[in-house]
């Protein structure tokens, strides 16, 4: 049994088509984790799906998105030392 705790950071924009399946798969994981979603002004219902979940949803302007800087936002607020970045 692995007792590691991880922070999962996922930047999103207009990801409603796969978000429910992704969230379900992550809930099934036995590894203790926190989920940090950084959304860049989705306009397809992604934020509506995410706001119903117990996760850390950070909203940024799409003009502020930058691959490195956006992931660093997740790093700055992560509570665990091990991070997993997903796209």
Backbone bond lengths (Angstrom), bond angles and torsions (degrees), N, CA, C in turn:
res aa  C-N    CA-C-N  psi(-1)  N-CA   C-N-CA  omega(-1)  CA-C   N-CA-C  phi
1 X - - - 1.456 - - 1.526 108.53 -
2 X 1.308 115.75 129.62 1.464 121.07 178.57 1.519 108.61 -93.26
3 X 1.328 116.01 130.06 1.458 120.91 -178.69 1.522 112.54 -106.22
4 X 1.316 116.45 16.61 1.452 121.40 179.18 1.528 109.82 -69.79
5 X 1.321 115.52 147.38 1.453 121.89 173.97 1.516 107.48 -116.39
6 X 1.330 116.64 136.36 1.459 120.43 -176.62 1.528 111.29 -130.24
7 X 1.311 113.95 154.44 1.463 121.92 171.84 1.519 106.82 -105.70
8 X 1.313 116.53 126.84 1.459 122.15 179.18 1.527 107.60 -106.27
9 X 1.327 115.81 121.98 1.459 121.93 -177.09 1.527 108.33 -113.62
10 X 1.334 115.25 125.17 1.463 119.88 -178.46 1.533 109.31 -132.26
11 X 1.337 117.37 112.24 1.463 119.11 171.25 1.535 108.97 -78.45
12 X 1.318 117.00 139.04 1.462 120.46 -178.58 1.527 111.34 -135.16
13 X 1.300 113.68 157.24 1.470 122.90 167.23 1.523 106.44 -160.97
14 X 1.325 114.60 118.77 1.468 121.92 179.32 1.534 111.48 53.16
15 X 1.322 114.91 59.19 1.463 121.75 -175.84 1.525 112.83 -114.26
16 X 1.319 117.78 20.77 1.460 120.54 -174.05 1.529 112.20 -61.32
17 X 1.321 117.98 -28.36 1.465 119.84 -175.38 1.528 112.84 -66.65
18 X 1.321 118.24 -28.54 1.462 118.97 179.82 1.525 113.85 -116.38
19 X 1.318 118.85 -5.74 1.463 121.67 -174.98 1.530 113.64 -62.44
20 X 1.326 120.81 -44.95 1.465 119.00 179.91 1.529 113.04 -58.96
21 X 1.335 117.84 -42.90 1.464 120.88 179.06 1.522 111.12 -66.72
22 X 1.327 117.31 -39.71 1.461 120.80 178.93 1.527 110.57 -63.70
23 X 1.327 117.13 -46.47 1.464 120.49 -179.83 1.525 111.35 -62.28
24 X 1.314 116.87 -40.28 1.466 120.78 177.64 1.521 110.93 -62.89
25 X 1.318 117.11 -44.26 1.467 120.85 179.38 1.528 111.10 -63.51
26 X 1.322 117.27 -39.95 1.462 120.08 179.37 1.529 111.53 -68.28
27 X 1.324 117.74 -34.68 1.466 120.73 177.87 1.527 111.78 -65.42
28 X 1.315 117.06 -26.36 1.460 121.54 -179.17 1.528 112.66 -80.19
29 X 1.314 116.77 -10.86 1.458 119.88 -178.20 1.523 110.40 -69.04
30 X 1.300 116.39 142.60 1.466 120.46 -179.96 1.521 111.87 -91.16
31 X 1.297 117.76 -14.22 1.456 122.37 177.28 1.524 108.43 -73.83
32 X 1.326 116.79 127.53 1.464 119.21 -179.98 1.517 109.07 -66.43
33 X 1.329 116.09 132.17 1.464 119.80 -176.44 1.516 111.60 -151.54
34 X 1.309 113.23 159.61 1.467 120.98 167.49 1.515 105.89 -113.34
35 X 1.298 115.80 150.32 1.456 121.47 -178.48 1.524 108.87 -116.45
36 X 1.311 114.97 123.62 1.464 121.97 179.23 1.524 107.08 -117.99
37 X 1.328 115.77 116.86 1.460 121.41 178.44 1.528 107.55 -110.40
38 X 1.319 115.83 129.55 1.463 121.22 177.36 1.520 106.69 -114.94
39 X 1.316 115.95 107.59 1.464 121.15 -173.68 1.524 111.16 -103.71
40 X 1.327 114.85 132.95 1.464 122.46 -178.44 1.525 111.00 -101.15
41 X 1.313 116.46 70.21 1.465 123.84 174.82 1.528 113.96 56.83
42 X 1.311 116.89 48.95 1.468 119.12 174.83 1.515 109.85 -57.75
43 X 1.328 116.21 142.33 1.464 120.00 178.09 1.530 111.42 -126.05
44 X 1.347 115.25 23.26 1.461 119.97 -178.13 1.531 113.15 -115.32
45 X 1.326 117.58 10.41 1.458 120.98 -178.81 1.525 113.83 100.09
46 X 1.319 117.55 -1.37 1.465 120.81 179.16 1.521 110.76 -55.94
47 X 1.315 117.02 -48.41 1.465 119.99 -177.97 1.525 111.61 -63.31
48 X 1.328 117.69 -34.67 1.462 120.65 177.81 1.526 110.53 -62.31
49 X 1.326 117.07 -42.95 1.468 121.71 178.19 1.529 109.96 -63.94
50 X 1.327 116.34 -45.69 1.457 121.07 -176.09 1.519 112.79 -67.98
51 X 1.323 117.59 -35.08 1.464 120.56 -177.88 1.524 112.51 -67.74
52 X 1.307 117.68 -16.79 1.466 121.70 178.23 1.527 112.00 -84.53
53 X 1.313 117.51 -7.91 1.458 122.57 -175.19 1.523 111.26 -101.69
54 X 1.320 115.09 159.20 1.459 120.62 173.76 1.519 108.07 -89.50
55 X 1.313 115.38 89.26 1.453 121.37 179.41 1.514 108.45 -153.19
56 X 1.302 114.93 171.58 1.446 120.96 179.99 1.524 107.33 -95.03
57 X 1.327 117.01 103.50 1.463 122.49 -179.24 1.523 108.81 -101.35
58 X 1.311 115.08 117.89 1.454 122.07 176.85 1.527 106.86 -108.63
59 X 1.321 115.99 128.65 1.467 120.61 179.69 1.522 108.63 -107.34
60 X 1.330 115.22 128.26 1.463 120.32 176.24 1.519 108.77 -127.61
61 X 1.314 116.34 159.07 1.461 120.72 175.00 1.516 109.15 -70.49
62 X 1.323 116.45 143.56 1.460 118.88 -179.95 1.520 111.27 -61.51
63 X 1.323 117.43 -27.65 1.470 120.36 177.97 1.527 111.74 -71.41
64 X 1.335 117.41 -17.84 1.466 121.54 178.75 1.524 112.80 -90.81
65 X 1.344 116.88 -5.77 1.462 119.19 -178.86 1.525 110.46 -67.91
66 X 1.314 113.95 135.34 1.453 122.99 174.66 1.519 104.79 -153.02
67 X 1.322 118.49 131.93 1.466 120.75 -172.34 1.527 112.06 -52.88
68 X 1.304 118.19 -48.41 1.460 120.88 -178.48 1.517 112.69 -73.60
69 X 1.312 116.92 -49.92 1.467 121.20 -176.97 1.525 111.17 -62.88
70 X 1.313 117.97 -40.09 1.458 120.94 -179.46 1.527 110.59 -64.55
71 X 1.316 116.97 -41.44 1.470 119.93 177.48 1.525 110.81 -67.66
72 X 1.333 117.19 -32.96 1.454 119.95 177.28 1.529 111.75 -66.28
73 X 1.322 117.65 -29.49 1.469 120.28 173.95 1.521 108.59 -59.18
74 X 1.322 116.69 -46.50 1.458 120.84 177.49 1.508 112.01 -61.40
75 X 1.314 117.26 -42.68 1.457 121.73 177.76 1.522 111.08 -59.18
76 X 1.313 116.55 -43.08 1.468 121.15 -177.47 1.526 113.13 -63.97
77 X 1.327 117.68 -31.49 1.468 118.90 -176.90 1.526 113.03 -102.93
78 X 1.325 117.36 -5.61 1.470 120.55 -179.52 1.525 110.02 -62.90
79 X 1.332 115.32 139.52 1.465 118.50 179.40 1.529 112.65 -97.63
80 X 1.323 117.72 -9.40 1.462 120.52 179.35 1.526 110.14 -110.58
81 X 1.334 115.31 155.87 1.463 121.02 -176.84 1.518 113.55 -76.95
82 X 1.322 117.09 -22.60 1.461 120.47 -179.88 1.531 108.88 -102.70
83 X 1.327 116.07 125.75 1.469 121.26 -179.87 1.519 110.41 -114.98
84 X 1.312 114.11 145.07 1.456 122.29 172.26 1.523 105.69 -121.58
85 X 1.329 115.65 122.98 1.459 120.24 177.30 1.523 108.02 -101.81
86 X 1.320 115.72 130.63 1.460 121.15 177.96 1.526 108.41 -124.91
87 X 1.326 115.05 157.60 1.466 118.85 174.31 1.506 108.08 -129.21
